[in-house]
Every structure is written in structure tokens, then in C-alpha cells.
């Protein structure tokens, strides 16, 4: 095999890998709609994406209502755990 054959072979493998990785990314993809009444499913490459009701981004809980109640409750809970772990002086 010459240098050109190796280039074509590695180029083909890279192309096949990108198609496989795109399929994997579609399977991992979730959607969340904030305060939307549209119930139509979201299709990517003819596959329906899973719908999430909340997720955490950079430590902040985001939910589909657009409110901050879940985030505040989570932060208060974390603070209570931290303070209860402190020893009395």
C-alpha cells in the first residue's frame, strides 16, 4: 500500500466514524421546551428526541416551567447539608 492508499483508507474510516457518532449524538439528544404549548415531537434524522422536564446547567436547575423554584430549593437543601456537617465550637 502506498501513501495515497493509507490516506483514502483513513479518510473513509473518519467518514464512517462521523456517521456513527452523529447517530449516537441523536440518541443522546434531549429537548426541553420552556412554557410552550406545542406538543409536536422534535425529529432529528427521522428519530424522535426524548423530552426532558428539567436539567442542570453549570449548577443551575432549569425546568420546563421557566421558574426558579426547583433551583432555589436545591440550593437551600445543599446549604442545609453543609451546615449540618459543621461541628459546634
C-alpha positions as semicolon CSV with decimal commas, in nm:
position;residue;x (nm);y (nm);z (nm)
1;X;0,000;0,000;0,000
2;X;0,125;0,344;-0,090
3;X;0,084;0,669;0,098
4;X;-0,224;0,754;-0,111
5;X;-0,394;0,424;-0,017
6;X;-0,343;0,493;0,353
7;X;-0,489;0,842;0,316
8;X;-0,801;0,713;0,139
9;X;-0,844;0,435;0,394
10;X;-0,811;0,667;0,693
11;X;-1,038;0,922;0,524
12;X;-1,304;0,652;0,477
13;X;-1,277;0,540;0,841
14;X;-1,310;0,900;0,958
15;X;-1,620;0,944;0,743
16;X;-1,777;0,625;0,876
17;X;-1,695;0,724;1,232
18;X;-1,859;1,062;1,188
19;X;-2,180;0,899;1,063
20;X;-2,179;0,660;1,361
21;X;-2,106;0,941;1,606
22;X;-2,389;1,150;1,459
23;X;-2,628;0,860;1,516
24;X;-2,504;0,832;1,876
25;X;-2,550;1,205;1,932
26;X;-2,910;1,185;1,813
27;X;-2,977;0,905;2,062
28;X;-2,825;1,114;2,345
29;X;-3,007;1,433;2,246
30;X;-3,294;1,551;2,463
31;X;-3,516;1,852;2,420
32;X;-3,688;2,078;2,668
33;X;-3,943;2,342;2,581
34;X;-3,998;2,621;2,829
35;X;-4,356;2,746;2,869
36;X;-4,459;2,608;2,528
37;X;-4,797;2,469;2,435
38;X;-4,665;2,297;2,121
39;X;-4,683;1,921;2,177
40;X;-4,539;1,822;1,837
41;X;-4,237;1,589;1,869
42;X;-3,895;1,707;1,753
43;X;-3,740;1,489;1,483
44;X;-3,366;1,466;1,411
45;X;-3,266;1,230;1,130
46;X;-3,620;1,084;1,136
47;X;-3,591;0,993;1,506
48;X;-3,799;1,149;1,783
49;X;-3,590;1,312;2,056
50;X;-3,662;1,244;2,421
51;X;-3,831;1,530;2,605
52;X;-3,681;1,639;2,939
53;X;-3,867;1,826;3,213
54;X;-3,556;1,964;3,385
55;X;-3,178;1,959;3,364
56;X;-2,879;2,108;3,544
57;X;-2,652;2,350;3,361
58;X;-2,348;2,494;3,540
59;X;-2,503;2,409;3,876
60;X;-2,837;2,576;3,800
61;X;-3,152;2,368;3,773
62;X;-3,360;2,466;3,472
63;X;-3,713;2,327;3,439
64;X;-3,978;2,343;3,171
65;X;-4,195;2,596;3,357
66;X;-3,926;2,860;3,332
67;X;-3,935;2,920;3,707
68;X;-3,652;2,916;3,958
69;X;-3,830;2,732;4,240
70;X;-3,654;2,397;4,182
71;X;-3,315;2,570;4,168
72;X;-3,373;2,762;4,493
73;X;-3,498;2,451;4,675
74;X;-3,190;2,260;4,559
75;X;-2,953;2,532;4,677
76;X;-3,126;2,554;5,017
77;X;-3,103;2,174;5,053
78;X;-2,729;2,181;4,974
79;X;-2,674;2,460;5,229
80;X;-2,864;2,267;5,498
81;X;-2,647;1,960;5,438
82;X;-2,330;2,171;5,453
83;X;-2,431;2,347;5,777
84;X;-2,540;2,026;5,944
85;X;-2,196;1,878;5,872
86;X;-2,021;2,161;6,061
87;X;-1,903;2,088;6,414
88;X;-2,010;2,307;6,704
89;X;-1,742;2,529;6,856
